[in-house]
Amino acid sequence: MDNECRVKLGDFGSARSYESNEFMNDGQRGTINYMSPEVIEGRNPSIKLDIWSFGCCLFEMITLAPLFDARRPQARIIREISEFDADDIQIGGDEFMKDLIKDMVRRNPIDRKDSYQLKERLEDHIRSRADTDREAQGKPLAKVRFSLLKHF
């Protein structure tokens, strides 16, 4: 996290090369319980596979439990991911975060939000919360973002 409360995540063990909108697939790499259905099923993945993986991470950060448990047999995890329905996600509390994660872990990459759509939703949510949050009055936006993130 930097001084402006921006978080940057990376997984260089499974980094790939992108050329325009093409994804260069040179075999499966990464942690299976964060792999998108298109990677597991051997379909041509897109940049939206990162949205899936980040949705899995976000789910785990909020619930303190993985969306797909890596302690299970690999065949079972593959089946669970291949048959996954985002509408079955159960997260107590914040409806916004539940809906955001659902939009990130849709089985079909076409149905997943892209990074620009997610950023816009988060900024709109933060602005709407800041407008109604009495503690936020008079604070710089970075501090408002940090105080709001503590609620998630």
DSSP file (Angstrom, degrees, kcal/mol; ACC not computed):
  #  RESIDUE AA STRUCTURE BP1 BP2  ACC     N-H-->O    O-->H-N    N-H-->O    O-->H-N    TCO  KAPPA ALPHA  PHI   PSI    X-CA   Y-CA   Z-CA
    1    1 A M              0   0    0      0, 0.0     6,-0.2     0, 0.0     2,-0.1   0.000 360.0 360.0 360.0 132.2    0.0    0.0    0.0
    2    2 A D    >   -     0   0    0      4,-2.0     3,-2.0     1,-0.1     4,-0.0  -0.277 360.0 -84.4 -93.3-176.0    1.4    3.4   -0.9
    3    3 A N  T 3  S+     0   0    0      1,-0.3    -1,-0.1     2,-0.1   139,-0.0   0.679 129.0  54.7 -63.6 -18.1    1.0    6.8    0.7
    4    4 A E  T 3  S-     0   0    0      2,-0.1    -1,-0.3   141,-0.0     3,-0.1   0.141 120.3-107.8-101.6  18.9   -2.3    7.3   -1.1
    5    5 A C    <   +     0   0    0     -3,-2.0     2,-0.5     1,-0.2    -2,-0.1   0.784  68.4 149.8  61.9  31.9   -3.7    4.0    0.1
    6    6 A R        -     0   0    0      2,-0.0    -4,-2.0    -4,-0.0     2,-0.4  -0.836  34.2-151.2 -95.0 131.0   -3.4    2.3   -3.2
    7    7 A V        -     0   0    0     -2,-0.5     2,-0.5    -6,-0.2     0, 0.0  -0.862   9.1-167.2-103.5 134.1   -2.9   -1.4   -3.0
    8    8 A K        -     0   0    0     -2,-0.4     2,-0.3     2,-0.0    -2,-0.0  -0.986   4.1-171.2-123.8 126.9   -1.0   -3.2   -5.8
    9    9 A L        +     0   0    0     -2,-0.5     2,-0.3     2,-0.0    45,-0.0  -0.873   6.8 174.4-115.1 148.0   -0.9   -7.0   -6.1
   10   10 A G        -     0   0    0     -2,-0.3     2,-0.3     5,-0.0     3,-0.1  -0.995  24.3-162.2-150.6 152.5    1.2   -9.1   -8.4
   11   11 A D    >   +     0   0    0     -2,-0.3     3,-1.5     1,-0.1    -2,-0.0  -0.738  15.4 172.7-134.2  83.5    1.9  -12.8   -9.0
   12   12 A F  G >   +     0   0    0     -2,-0.3     3,-0.8     1,-0.3    -1,-0.1   0.630  69.8  74.6 -73.9 -12.0    5.1  -12.9  -11.0
   13   13 A G  G 3  S+     0   0    0      1,-0.2    -1,-0.3    -3,-0.1    17,-0.2   0.729 110.4  29.6 -68.8 -20.5    5.3  -16.7  -10.7
   14   14 A S  G <  S+     0   0    0     -3,-1.5    -1,-0.2    15,-0.1    -2,-0.2   0.092  87.8 145.1-124.6  23.3    2.5  -16.8  -13.3
   15   15 A A    <   -     0   0    0     -3,-0.8     2,-0.3     1,-0.0    -3,-0.1  -0.324  26.3-171.0 -64.3 143.9    3.2  -13.6  -15.3
   16   16 A R        -     0   0    0      9,-0.0     2,-0.4    -2,-0.0     9,-0.1  -0.836  24.9-102.5-130.3 166.9    2.5  -13.8  -19.0
   17   17 A S        -     0   0    0      7,-0.3     7,-1.3    -2,-0.3     2,-0.4  -0.778  29.3-159.2 -93.6 136.8    3.2  -11.6  -22.0
   18   18 A Y  E     -A   23   0A   0     -2,-0.4     2,-0.5     5,-0.2     5,-0.2  -0.952   7.6-173.1-114.5 134.3    0.3   -9.6  -23.4
   19   19 A E  E >   -A   22   0A   0      3,-1.5     3,-2.3    -2,-0.4     2,-0.1  -0.966  66.5 -49.9-128.6 114.4    0.4   -8.3  -26.9
   20   20 A S  T 3  S-     0   0    0     -2,-0.5     0, 0.0     1,-0.3     0, 0.0  -0.417 119.1 -29.9  50.8-124.0   -2.5   -6.0  -27.7
   21   21 A N  T 3  S+     0   0    0     -2,-0.1     2,-0.3    -3,-0.1    -1,-0.3   0.313 113.3 110.2-100.6   8.4   -5.6   -7.9  -26.6
   22   22 A E  E <   -A   19   0A   0     -3,-2.3    -3,-1.5    24,-0.1     2,-0.5  -0.638  58.4-146.0 -87.0 140.1   -4.1  -11.4  -27.2
   23   23 A F  E     -A   18   0A   0     22,-0.3     2,-0.9    -2,-0.3    -5,-0.2  -0.916  10.2-142.5-104.9 126.1   -3.2  -13.6  -24.3
   24   24 A M        -     0   0    0     -7,-1.3     2,-0.7    -2,-0.5    -7,-0.3  -0.777  17.3-162.7 -93.9 105.6   -0.1  -15.8  -24.9
   25   25 A N        +     0   0    0     -2,-0.9     3,-0.1     1,-0.1    -9,-0.0  -0.779  22.8 163.3 -93.9 116.2   -0.8  -19.1  -23.3
   26   26 A D        -     0   0    0     -2,-0.7    -1,-0.1     1,-0.5     2,-0.1  -0.126  65.8 -56.8-122.5  37.4    2.2  -21.3  -22.7
   27   27 A G  S    S-     0   0    0      2,-0.1    -1,-0.5    12,-0.0     2,-0.3  -0.222  73.1 -56.0 110.3 160.9    0.8  -23.7  -20.2
   28   28 A Q        +     0   0    0     -3,-0.1     2,-0.3    -2,-0.1    12,-0.0  -0.545  56.6 162.1 -77.2 134.9   -0.9  -23.6  -16.8
   29   29 A R        +     0   0    0     -2,-0.3     2,-0.2   -15,-0.1   -15,-0.1  -0.972  29.5  50.6-143.4 156.2    0.8  -21.9  -14.0
   30   30 A G  S    S-     0   0    0     -2,-0.3     2,-0.5   -17,-0.2     5,-0.1  -0.515  91.0 -37.9 113.4-178.5   -0.3  -20.5  -10.6
   31   31 A T    >   -     0   0    0     -2,-0.2     3,-2.1     1,-0.1     4,-0.4  -0.746  51.1-139.0 -87.9 123.8   -2.2  -21.6   -7.6
   32   32 A I  G >  S+     0   0    0     -2,-0.5     3,-1.4     1,-0.3    -1,-0.1   0.817  97.2  60.5 -58.6 -36.8   -5.2  -23.7   -8.6
   33   33 A N  G 3  S+     0   0    0      1,-0.3    35,-0.3    35,-0.1    -1,-0.3   0.528 109.7  44.1 -74.6  -0.6   -7.7  -22.3   -6.2
   34   34 A Y  G <  S+     0   0    0     -3,-2.1    -1,-0.3    33,-0.1    -2,-0.2   0.343  88.6 114.9-114.3   0.8   -7.2  -18.8   -7.9
   35   35 A M    <   -     0   0    0     -3,-1.4    -5,-0.1    -4,-0.4    15,-0.0  -0.496  66.9-121.3 -76.1 140.1   -7.3  -20.1  -11.5
   36   36 A S    >>  -     0   0    0     -2,-0.2     4,-2.3     1,-0.1     3,-0.6  -0.378  23.4-110.9 -75.5 157.4  -10.1  -19.0  -13.7
   37   37 A P  H 3> S+     0   0    0      0, 0.0     4,-2.6     0, 0.0     6,-0.3   0.867 117.1  57.4 -56.8 -37.2  -12.5  -21.5  -15.3
   38   38 A E  H 34>S+     0   0    0     69,-0.2     5,-1.9     1,-0.2     4,-0.2   0.844 108.9  45.5 -67.0 -31.2  -11.1  -20.7  -18.8
   39   39 A V  H X45S+     0   0    0     -3,-0.6     3,-1.2     3,-0.2    -1,-0.2   0.932 114.5  47.4 -73.1 -46.7   -7.6  -21.6  -17.7
   40   40 A I  H 3<5S+     0   0    0     -4,-2.3    -2,-0.2     1,-0.3    -1,-0.2   0.868 113.7  48.0 -61.8 -37.7   -8.6  -24.8  -15.9
   41   41 A E  T 3<5S-     0   0    0     -4,-2.6    -1,-0.3    -5,-0.2    -2,-0.2   0.428 113.3-117.3 -86.5   1.4  -10.7  -25.9  -18.9
   42   42 A G  T < 5 +     0   0    0     -3,-1.2    -3,-0.2     1,-0.2    -4,-0.1   0.673  65.2 144.0  73.9  16.4   -7.9  -25.1  -21.3
   43   43 A R      < -     0   0    0     -5,-1.9    -1,-0.2    -6,-0.3    -2,-0.0  -0.406  67.0 -82.0 -81.0 165.9   -9.9  -22.4  -23.2
   44   44 A N        -     0   0    0     -2,-0.1    -1,-0.1     1,-0.0    -5,-0.1  -0.572  55.0-146.8 -70.2 107.2   -8.2  -19.4  -24.6
   45   45 A P        -     0   0    0      0, 0.0   -22,-0.3     0, 0.0     2,-0.2  -0.286  11.5-157.4 -76.1 162.2   -7.9  -17.1  -21.5
   46   46 A S    >   -     0   0    0    -24,-0.1     3,-1.9   -22,-0.0     4,-0.2  -0.669  41.8 -84.4-124.9-178.7   -8.1  -13.3  -21.6
   47   47 A I  T >  S+     0   0    0      1,-0.3     3,-1.8   -26,-0.2     4,-0.5   0.752 117.5  76.9 -60.2 -23.9   -6.9  -10.5  -19.4
   48   48 A K  T 3> S+     0   0    0      1,-0.3     4,-1.8     2,-0.2    -1,-0.3   0.575  71.5  81.2 -68.6  -6.9  -10.1  -11.0  -17.4
   49   49 A L  H <> S+     0   0    0     -3,-1.9     4,-2.2     1,-0.2    -1,-0.3   0.836  88.2  56.6 -65.1 -28.7   -8.6  -14.0  -15.8
   50   50 A D  H <> S+     0   0    0     -3,-1.8     4,-2.5    -4,-0.2    -1,-0.2   0.841 102.0  54.8 -68.5 -32.8   -6.8  -11.5  -13.5
   51   51 A I  H  > S+     0   0    0     -4,-0.5     4,-2.4     2,-0.2    -2,-0.2   0.925 108.1  49.7 -63.9 -44.1  -10.2  -10.1  -12.5
   52   52 A W  H  X S+     0   0    0     -4,-1.8     4,-2.2     2,-0.2    -2,-0.2   0.955 112.3  46.8 -56.9 -52.1  -11.3  -13.7  -11.5
   53   53 A S  H  X S+     0   0    0     -4,-2.2     4,-2.1     1,-0.2    -2,-0.2   0.893 112.5  49.2 -61.3 -41.3   -8.1  -14.2   -9.4
   54   54 A F  H  X S+     0   0    0     -4,-2.5     4,-3.0     2,-0.2    -1,-0.2   0.877 108.1  54.7 -67.2 -35.6   -8.5  -10.8   -7.7
   55   55 A G  H  X S+     0   0    0     -4,-2.4     4,-2.4    49,-0.3    -2,-0.2   0.901 108.0  49.6 -61.2 -40.5  -12.1  -11.6   -6.9
   56   56 A C  H  X S+     0   0    0     -4,-2.2     4,-2.0     2,-0.2    11,-0.3   0.908 112.7  47.4 -63.3 -41.8  -11.0  -14.8   -5.2
   57   57 A C  H  X S+     0   0    0     -4,-2.1     4,-2.5     2,-0.2    -2,-0.2   0.922 111.6  49.8 -64.4 -44.8   -8.4  -12.8   -3.2
   58   58 A L  H  X S+     0   0    0     -4,-3.0     4,-2.0     2,-0.2     5,-0.2   0.903 109.1  52.3 -62.7 -42.2  -11.0  -10.2   -2.3
   59   59 A F  H  X S+     0   0    0     -4,-2.4     4,-2.8     1,-0.2     6,-0.4   0.928 111.5  47.3 -56.3 -46.6  -13.4  -12.9   -1.1
   60   60 A E  H  X S+     0   0    0     -4,-2.0     4,-2.0     1,-0.2    -2,-0.2   0.873 109.4  53.0 -66.7 -37.3  -10.7  -14.4    1.0
   61   61 A M  H  < S+     0   0    0     -4,-2.5    -1,-0.2     1,-0.2    -2,-0.2   0.869 116.3  40.0 -65.1 -34.7   -9.7  -11.0    2.5
   62   62 A I  H  < S+     0   0    0     -4,-2.0    -2,-0.2    -5,-0.2    -1,-0.2   0.895 127.6  29.6 -82.2 -41.8  -13.3  -10.3    3.5
   63   63 A T  H  < S-     0   0    0     -4,-2.8    -3,-0.2     2,-0.3    -2,-0.2   0.617  93.8-131.6 -95.2 -13.4  -14.3  -13.8    4.7
   64   64 A L  S  < S+     0   0    0     -4,-2.0    -4,-0.2    -5,-0.3    -3,-0.1   0.738  81.0  91.0  63.5  24.4  -10.9  -15.0    6.0
   65   65 A A  S    S-     0   0    0     -6,-0.4    -2,-0.3    -5,-0.2    -1,-0.2  -0.991  82.9-108.1-144.3 143.1  -11.6  -18.2    4.0
   66   66 A P        -     0   0    0      0, 0.0     3,-0.2     0, 0.0    -9,-0.1  -0.365  17.1-131.8 -70.5 151.4  -10.7  -19.1    0.4
   67   67 A L  S    S+     0   0    0    -11,-0.3     2,-0.4     1,-0.3   -33,-0.1   0.879 104.5  27.9 -65.7 -38.2  -13.5  -19.3   -2.2
   68   68 A F  S    S-     0   0    0    -35,-0.3     2,-0.6   -12,-0.1    -1,-0.3  -0.989  91.6-130.4-126.7 120.8  -12.0  -22.6   -3.3
   69   69 A D    >   -     0   0    0     -2,-0.4     3,-1.7    -3,-0.2     8,-0.1  -0.594   9.7-158.6 -80.2 114.0  -10.1  -24.6   -0.6
   70   70 A A  T 3  S+     0   0    0     -2,-0.6    -1,-0.2     1,-0.3   -38,-0.1   0.593  86.4  72.9 -68.2 -11.2   -6.7  -25.7   -1.8
   71   71 A R  T 3  S+     0   0    0      2,-0.1    -1,-0.3     3,-0.0     3,-0.1   0.664  82.2  88.3 -77.2 -14.9   -6.6  -28.5    0.9
   72   72 A R  S <  S-     0   0    0     -3,-1.7     5,-0.1     1,-0.1    -4,-0.0  -0.365 100.3 -78.4 -76.5 161.7   -9.2  -30.4   -1.1
   73   73 A P    >>  -     0   0    0      0, 0.0     4,-2.0     0, 0.0     3,-0.6  -0.329  41.3-120.5 -59.9 143.6   -8.2  -32.9   -3.9
   74   74 A Q  H 3> S+     0   0    0      1,-0.3     4,-2.6     2,-0.2     5,-0.2   0.864 111.5  56.6 -56.4 -40.5   -7.2  -31.1   -7.1
   75   75 A A  H 3> S+     0   0    0      1,-0.2     4,-2.1     2,-0.2    -1,-0.3   0.876 107.3  49.5 -61.3 -37.2   -9.9  -32.9   -9.1
   76   76 A R  H <> S+     0   0    0     -3,-0.6     4,-2.8     2,-0.2    -1,-0.2   0.911 110.0  49.7 -69.1 -41.7  -12.6  -31.6   -6.7
   77   77 A I  H  X S+     0   0    0     -4,-2.0     4,-2.6     2,-0.2     5,-0.2   0.926 110.5  51.0 -62.1 -43.8  -11.3  -28.0   -6.9
   78   78 A I  H  X S+     0   0    0     -4,-2.6     4,-2.5     1,-0.2    -1,-0.2   0.927 112.0  46.9 -59.0 -45.5  -11.3  -28.2  -10.7
   79   79 A R  H  X S+     0   0    0     -4,-2.1     4,-1.9     2,-0.2    -2,-0.2   0.922 111.7  51.0 -62.8 -44.4  -14.9  -29.5  -10.7
   80   80 A E  H  < S+     0   0    0     -4,-2.8     4,-0.3     1,-0.2    -2,-0.2   0.908 113.5  44.4 -60.8 -42.7  -16.0  -26.8   -8.3
   81   81 A I  H >< S+     0   0    0     -4,-2.6     3,-0.9     1,-0.2    -1,-0.2   0.908 112.9  51.3 -68.6 -41.5  -14.4  -24.0  -10.4
   82   82 A S  H 3< S+     0   0    0     -4,-2.5    -1,-0.2     1,-0.2    -2,-0.2   0.805 119.4  36.2 -66.3 -29.0  -15.8  -25.5  -13.6
   83   83 A E  T 3< S+     0   0    0     -4,-1.9    -1,-0.2    -5,-0.2    -2,-0.2   0.311  89.3 138.7-103.6   6.7  -19.3  -25.7  -12.2
   84   84 A F    <   -     0   0    0     -3,-0.9     2,-0.5    -4,-0.3    23,-0.2  -0.210  35.1-164.4 -63.3 139.2  -19.1  -22.5  -10.1
   85   85 A D    >   -     0   0    0      1,-0.1     3,-2.2    21,-0.1     4,-0.2  -0.968  10.5-155.0-124.3 113.0  -22.1  -20.1   -9.9
   86   86 A A  G >  S+     0   0    0     -2,-0.5     3,-1.8     1,-0.3    -1,-0.1   0.774  90.8  69.1 -59.2 -27.4  -21.2  -16.6   -8.6
   87   87 A D  G 3  S+     0   0    0      1,-0.3    -1,-0.3    15,-0.1    15,-0.1   0.656  90.1  63.8 -67.9 -12.9  -24.8  -16.1   -7.5
   88   88 A D  G <  S+     0   0    0     -3,-2.2    -1,-0.3    14,-0.1    -2,-0.2   0.470  73.9 124.5 -86.9  -2.5  -24.3  -18.8   -4.8
   89   89 A I    <   -     0   0    0     -3,-1.8     2,-0.6    -4,-0.2    13,-0.1  -0.351  47.5-156.5 -62.8 134.1  -21.6  -16.7   -3.0
   90   90 A Q        +     0   0    0     -2,-0.1     2,-0.4     2,-0.0    -1,-0.1  -0.950  23.7 158.3-116.3 113.3  -22.4  -16.1    0.7
   91   91 A I        -     0   0    0     -2,-0.6     7,-0.1     2,-0.1     2,-0.1  -0.984  31.8-137.2-132.8 121.3  -20.8  -13.1    2.3
   92   92 A G        +     0   0    0     -2,-0.4     2,-0.7     6,-0.0    -2,-0.0  -0.383  68.1   7.6 -72.7 154.9  -22.4  -11.7    5.4
   93   93 A G  S    S+     0   0    0     -2,-0.1     2,-0.3     4,-0.0    -2,-0.1  -0.679 101.7  61.1  89.8-117.3  -22.7   -8.0    5.8
   94   94 A D     >  -     0   0    0     -2,-0.7     4,-1.7     1,-0.2     5,-0.1  -0.340  50.3-167.7 -68.0 113.4  -21.9   -5.6    3.0
   95   95 A E  H  > S+     0   0    0     -2,-0.3     4,-2.7     1,-0.2     5,-0.2   0.842  87.2  59.7 -66.2 -35.0  -24.1   -6.1    0.0
   96   96 A F  H  > S+     0   0    0      1,-0.2     4,-2.5     2,-0.2    -1,-0.2   0.946 107.6  44.2 -60.0 -48.3  -21.9   -3.8   -2.2
   97   97 A M  H  > S+     0   0    0      2,-0.2     4,-2.6     1,-0.2     5,-0.2   0.890 112.2  53.3 -65.4 -38.9  -18.8   -6.0   -1.6
   98   98 A K  H  X S+     0   0    0     -4,-1.7     4,-2.2     1,-0.2    -1,-0.2   0.938 112.8  43.6 -59.8 -47.6  -20.9   -9.2   -2.2
   99   99 A D  H  X S+     0   0    0     -4,-2.7     4,-2.1     2,-0.2    -2,-0.2   0.877 112.4  53.5 -66.7 -37.9  -22.1   -7.8   -5.6
  100  100 A L  H  X S+     0   0    0     -4,-2.5     4,-0.9    -5,-0.2    -2,-0.2   0.940 110.9  45.5 -62.0 -47.6  -18.7   -6.6   -6.5
  101  101 A I  H >X S+     0   0    0     -4,-2.6     4,-1.7     1,-0.2     3,-0.8   0.905 109.6  55.3 -64.2 -41.3  -17.1  -10.0   -5.9
  102  102 A K  H 3< S+     0   0    0     -4,-2.2     3,-0.3     1,-0.3    -1,-0.2   0.911 106.5  51.6 -56.6 -41.7  -19.9  -11.7   -7.8
  103  103 A D  H 3< S+     0   0    0     -4,-2.1    10,-1.7     1,-0.2     3,-0.4   0.722 110.9  49.2 -68.1 -20.0  -19.2   -9.5  -10.8
  104  104 A M  H << S+     0   0    0     -4,-0.9   -49,-0.3    -3,-0.8    -1,-0.2   0.743 111.8  46.1 -89.4 -25.7  -15.5  -10.5  -10.6
  105  105 A V  S  < S+     0   0    0     -4,-1.7     2,-0.3    -3,-0.3    -1,-0.2  -0.122  71.2 142.4-115.2  36.7  -16.0  -14.2  -10.4
  106  106 A R        -     0   0    0     -3,-0.4     6,-0.2     1,-0.1   -21,-0.1  -0.597  54.3-130.5 -71.1 136.9  -18.5  -14.8  -13.1
  107  107 A R  S    S+     0   0    0     -2,-0.3   -69,-0.2   -23,-0.2    -1,-0.1   0.902  94.9  63.7 -57.1 -44.1  -17.7  -18.1  -14.9
  108  108 A N  S >> S-     0   0    0      1,-0.1     3,-1.6   -71,-0.1     4,-0.6  -0.738  78.6-146.6 -86.1 121.1  -17.9  -16.6  -18.3
  109  109 A P  G >4 S+     0   0    0      0, 0.0     3,-0.8     0, 0.0    -1,-0.1   0.795  98.0  64.0 -58.3 -27.9  -15.2  -13.9  -18.8
  110  110 A I  G 34 S+     0   0    0      1,-0.2    -3,-0.0    -3,-0.0    -2,-0.0   0.840 102.3  50.1 -63.0 -31.4  -17.6  -11.9  -21.0
  111  111 A D  G <4 S+     0   0    0     -3,-1.6    -1,-0.2     2,-0.1     2,-0.2   0.593  92.5  96.7 -83.5 -11.8  -19.9  -11.5  -17.9
  112  112 A R  S << S-     0   0    0     -3,-0.8    -8,-0.2    -4,-0.6     2,-0.1  -0.528  80.1-115.7 -78.3 144.6  -17.0  -10.3  -15.7
  113  113 A K        -     0   0    0    -10,-1.7     2,-0.1    -2,-0.2    -1,-0.1  -0.446  29.9-125.9 -70.4 151.6  -16.5   -6.6  -15.2
  114  114 A D     >  -     0   0    0     -2,-0.1     4,-2.3     1,-0.1     5,-0.2  -0.462  30.2 -96.0 -92.5 174.9  -13.3   -5.2  -16.5
  115  115 A S  H  > S+     0   0    0      1,-0.2     4,-2.4     2,-0.2     5,-0.2   0.835 123.7  52.4 -62.8 -33.9  -10.8   -3.2  -14.3
  116  116 A Y  H  > S+     0   0    0      2,-0.2     4,-2.2     1,-0.2    -1,-0.2   0.904 110.3  47.7 -68.9 -40.8  -12.2    0.1  -15.5
  117  117 A Q  H  > S+     0   0    0      2,-0.2     4,-2.3     1,-0.2    -2,-0.2   0.897 113.3  48.4 -65.6 -40.3  -15.8   -0.8  -14.6
  118  118 A L  H  X S+     0   0    0     -4,-2.3     4,-2.6     2,-0.2    -2,-0.2   0.916 110.6  50.5 -66.2 -43.0  -14.7   -2.1  -11.2
  119  119 A K  H  X S+     0   0    0     -4,-2.4     4,-2.6     1,-0.2     5,-0.2   0.916 110.9  49.6 -60.6 -43.7  -12.7    1.1  -10.5
  120  120 A E  H  X S+     0   0    0     -4,-2.2     4,-2.5     2,-0.2    -1,-0.2   0.914 111.2  48.9 -63.0 -43.6  -15.7    3.2  -11.4
  121  121 A R  H  X S+     0   0    0     -4,-2.3     4,-2.4     2,-0.2    -2,-0.2   0.920 112.7  48.1 -61.9 -43.8  -18.0    1.2   -9.2
  122  122 A L  H  X S+     0   0    0     -4,-2.6     4,-2.9     2,-0.2    -2,-0.2   0.927 112.5  47.9 -63.8 -44.9  -15.5    1.5   -6.3
  123  123 A E  H  X S+     0   0    0     -4,-2.6     4,-2.7     2,-0.2    -2,-0.2   0.913 112.2  49.3 -63.7 -42.0  -15.1    5.2   -6.7
  124  124 A D  H  X S+     0   0    0     -4,-2.5     4,-2.5     2,-0.2    -1,-0.2   0.916 113.1  47.7 -61.2 -42.7  -18.8    5.8   -6.9
  125  125 A H  H  X S+     0   0    0     -4,-2.4     4,-2.5     2,-0.2    -2,-0.2   0.922 112.1  48.3 -64.7 -44.4  -19.3    3.7   -3.8
  126  126 A I  H  X S+     0   0    0     -4,-2.9     4,-2.8     2,-0.2    -2,-0.2   0.920 112.3  49.4 -63.1 -43.5  -16.6    5.6   -1.9
  127  127 A R  H  X S+     0   0    0     -4,-2.7     4,-2.2     2,-0.2    -2,-0.2   0.927 111.9  47.9 -61.3 -44.5  -18.0    8.9   -3.0
  128  128 A S  H  X S+     0   0    0     -4,-2.5     4,-0.9     1,-0.2    -1,-0.2   0.885 114.7  45.9 -66.5 -37.2  -21.5    8.0   -1.9
  129  129 A R  H  X S+     0   0    0     -4,-2.5     4,-1.3     2,-0.2     3,-0.4   0.893 111.6  52.0 -69.9 -38.9  -20.2    6.7    1.5
  130  130 A A  H  < S+     0   0    0     -4,-2.8    -2,-0.2     1,-0.2    -1,-0.2   0.865 105.0  56.4 -65.4 -35.7  -18.0    9.8    2.0
  131  131 A D  H  < S+     0   0    0     -4,-2.2    -1,-0.2     1,-0.2    -2,-0.2   0.816 117.5  34.1 -64.9 -29.9  -21.0   12.0    1.3
  132  132 A T  H  < S+     0   0    0     -4,-0.9     2,-0.8    -3,-0.4    -1,-0.2   0.531  95.2  96.8-103.2  -7.8  -22.9   10.3    4.1
  133  133 A D    ><  -     0   0    0     -4,-1.3     3,-1.2     1,-0.2     4,-0.5  -0.739  56.3-161.8 -88.6 110.1  -20.1    9.6    6.5
  134  134 A R  G >  S+     0   0    0     -2,-0.8     3,-1.1     1,-0.3    -1,-0.2   0.847  90.2  58.6 -60.2 -34.4  -19.9   12.3    9.2
  135  135 A E  G 3  S+     0   0    0      1,-0.2    -1,-0.3    -3,-0.1    -5,-0.1   0.767  97.2  63.2 -65.9 -23.7  -16.3   11.3   10.0
  136  136 A A  G X  S+     0   0    0     -3,-1.2     3,-2.1    -7,-0.2    -1,-0.2   0.664  73.1 115.3 -77.5 -15.7  -15.2   12.0    6.4
  137  137 A Q  T <  S+     0   0    0     -3,-1.1    -6,-0.0    -4,-0.5    -3,-0.0  -0.349  87.8   5.7 -62.4 125.4  -16.0   15.7    6.5
  138  138 A G  T 3  S+     0   0    0      1,-0.3    -1,-0.3    -2,-0.1    -2,-0.1   0.415 101.0 120.5  85.7  -1.3  -12.9   17.7    6.1
  139  139 A K  S <  S-     0   0    0     -3,-2.1    -1,-0.3     1,-0.1     5,-0.0  -0.699  70.5-104.7 -94.3 147.7  -10.6   14.8    5.4
  140  140 A P    >>  -     0   0    0      0, 0.0     4,-1.9     0, 0.0     3,-0.6  -0.351  36.1-110.1 -62.5 152.5   -8.6   14.4    2.2
  141  141 A L  H 3> S+     0   0    0      1,-0.3     4,-2.9     2,-0.2     5,-0.2   0.840 116.6  59.4 -57.0 -36.8  -10.0   11.7   -0.1
  142  142 A A  H 3> S+     0   0    0      1,-0.2     4,-2.1     2,-0.2    -1,-0.3   0.906 107.8  45.7 -60.3 -41.1   -7.1    9.3    0.5
  143  143 A K  H <> S+     0   0    0     -3,-0.6     4,-2.6     2,-0.2    -1,-0.2   0.869 111.2  52.7 -69.8 -35.8   -7.9    9.3    4.2
  144  144 A V  H  X S+     0   0    0     -4,-1.9     4,-2.4     2,-0.2    -2,-0.2   0.933 108.9  50.2 -62.4 -45.6  -11.6    8.8    3.5
  145  145 A R  H  X S+     0   0    0     -4,-2.9     4,-2.5     1,-0.2    -2,-0.2   0.926 111.9  47.8 -57.9 -45.7  -10.8    5.8    1.2
  146  146 A F  H  X S+     0   0    0     -4,-2.1     4,-1.3     1,-0.2    -1,-0.2   0.924 112.0  48.4 -63.6 -44.4   -8.7    4.3    4.0
  147  147 A S  H  < S+     0   0    0     -4,-2.6     4,-0.4     1,-0.2    -1,-0.2   0.860 113.8  47.6 -66.2 -33.5  -11.4    4.8    6.6
  148  148 A L  H >< S+     0   0    0     -4,-2.4     3,-1.4     1,-0.2     4,-0.4   0.868 105.6  57.7 -73.5 -36.3  -14.0    3.3    4.4
  149  149 A L  H >< S+     0   0    0     -4,-2.5     3,-1.2     1,-0.3    -1,-0.2   0.803  95.2  65.9 -63.9 -27.4  -11.8    0.3    3.5
  150  150 A K  T 3< S+     0   0    0     -4,-1.3    -1,-0.3     1,-0.2    -2,-0.2   0.769  93.5  61.8 -64.4 -23.6  -11.6   -0.5    7.2
  151  151 A H  T <         0   0    0     -3,-1.4    -1,-0.2    -4,-0.4    -2,-0.2   0.714 360.0 360.0 -73.5 -19.9  -15.4   -1.2    7.0
  152  152 A F    <         0   0    0     -3,-1.2    -1,-0.2    -4,-0.4    -2,-0.2   0.464 360.0 360.0 -89.3 360.0  -14.9   -4.0    4.5
